[in-house]
Amino acid sequence: MAYKGFKGAGMNQKQNMNSVLKQAQKMQEEMERVKEETEQEEIEAASGGGAVKVIVNGKKELISVKIDPDAVDPDDVETLEDLIIAAVNEGISKAEEMMSERMGAITGGINIPGLF
């Protein structure tokens, strides 16, 4: 008779496991959809008060660079280089933040290593 109790409990555990697996699969599909959508989005970032503007996509790829002609000083190329680096880094940071926020909405804020 004791075995009947275990048998029933085993069935509930199996049903619970199947439910968890279905939920995980749903979450994975939703995460993939959001990832694909987010990778297509473009994020603008700027430095030097707008002297350098860049566009980065959700894949963290540099799409565009716009430089105000007034920011170009042949005697001070280093400053322009620094402005470009700052703008690109800000764009990448914004792209990472956007992806993290959107994935966090799906995962309930749980950080899953290697997710994105």
HUNORUR-V568528 format. One line per field, one symbol per residue. burial: 1 if it has 9 or more other C-alpha atoms within 8 Angstrom, else 0. A space follows every 50 residues. Layout:
# HUNORUR-V568528
burial=???
This chain:
# HUNORUR-V568528
burial=00000000000000000000000000100110011001110011111000 11111111110100101100110000100100110111011101110111 0111011000000000
